[in-house]
């Protein structure tokens, strides 16, 4: 990752990634940090934007990520905005070059 994260944010990101990978490693292709923290502009009140590219059913993974994000919030006080997309959806976003894909491609940092 190019931008250095504040220690609390880095630890929170590690906790989130570890929890996701512990439960769903076989269904996760990539985990990408994007948004203000990836740009090096995160503030104390900023949420942490994380994209999880998955081979699992989107709805199931989004629900699971939301539950993990709540557990991490209760543990650390940091809000994680976790978004799941399937491998196929991510490829489609890339193929049509959506604004969301452009942002993730430009500023995103692969963390897992």
C-alpha positions in Angstrom: 0.0 0.0 0.0 1.4 3.4 -1.0 -0.3 5.5 1.6 0.6 5.0 5.3 -2.5 4.4 7.4 -2.9 5.7 11.0 -2.0 2.9 13.4 -5.6 2.4 14.6 -6.9 2.2 11.1 -4.2 -0.2 10.0 -5.0 -2.5 12.9 -8.7 -2.3 12.3 -8.2 -3.2 8.6 -6.1 -6.1 9.6 -8.8 -7.3 12.1 -11.5 -7.0 9.4 -9.4 -8.8 6.8 -8.4 -11.6 9.2 -12.0 -12.2 10.2 -13.2 -12.3 6.6 -10.4 -14.6 5.5 -10.8 -16.9 8.5 -14.4 -17.5 7.6 -14.5 -17.1 3.8 -11.0 -17.5 2.4 -12.1 -20.0 -0.2 -14.7 -17.5 -1.5 -12.6 -14.3 -1.6 -10.6 -13.4 -4.7 -9.4 -9.9 -3.5 -9.9 -7.4 -0.8 -9.3 -3.8 -1.8 -9.1 -0.7 0.4 -10.4 2.4 -1.5 -11.8 5.8 -0.7 -10.3 8.4 1.6 -7.9 6.1 3.5 -6.5 4.7 0.3 -5.9 8.2 -0.9 -4.2 9.2 2.3 -7.0 11.7 3.1 -8.9 9.8 5.9 -9.9 11.7 9.0 -10.9 10.4 12.4 -14.6 10.5 11.4 -14.1 8.9 8.0 -15.4 5.4 7.3 -13.1 2.8 5.8 -14.2 1.7 2.3 -13.4 -1.9 1.6 -14.3 -3.9 -1.6 -14.4 -7.7 -1.4 -14.4 -9.5 -4.7 -16.0 -12.9 -4.2 -16.9 -16.1 -5.9 -19.9 -16.5 -3.5 -23.4 -15.4 -3.9 -23.5 -11.6 -3.6 -26.3 -11.3 -1.2 -24.9 -13.9 1.2 -21.4 -12.3 1.1 -22.8 -8.8 1.6 -24.8 -9.9 4.6 -21.7 -11.7 6.1 -19.4 -8.7 5.5 -22.0 -6.4 7.2 -22.0 -8.6 10.2 -18.2 -8.7 10.4 -18.1 -4.9 10.0 -20.5 -4.4 12.9 -18.4 -6.7 15.1 -15.3 -4.7 14.2 -17.1 -1.4 14.8 -18.1 -2.6 18.3 -14.5 -3.7 19.0 -12.7 -0.7 17.5 -15.1 2.2 17.0 -14.2 2.3 13.3 -17.0 2.1 10.8 -16.2 -0.1 7.8 -18.2 0.3 4.7 -17.8 -3.1 3.2 -19.0 -3.8 -0.3 -19.2 -7.2 -2.0 -19.1 -7.8 -5.7 -18.9 -11.0 -7.5 -16.0 -11.8 -9.8 -18.4 -11.5 -12.8 -19.8 -8.2 -11.6 -16.3 -6.8 -11.2 -15.3 -7.9 -14.7 -18.5 -6.2 -16.1 -17.7 -3.0 -14.2 -14.2 -3.1 -15.7 -15.4 -3.9 -19.2 -17.8 -0.9 -19.3 -15.4 1.2 -17.2 -17.9 2.4 -14.6 -17.1 5.4 -12.4 -17.0 3.1 -9.4 -14.5 0.8 -11.1 -12.4 3.8 -12.2 -12.2 5.0 -8.6 -11.2 1.6 -7.3 -8.6 1.1 -10.0 -7.2 4.6 -9.5 -7.0 4.7 -5.8 -7.5 1.2 -4.5 -4.9 -0.8 -2.6 -5.1 -4.6 -2.6 -4.8 -5.8 1.0 -5.5 -9.5 0.5 
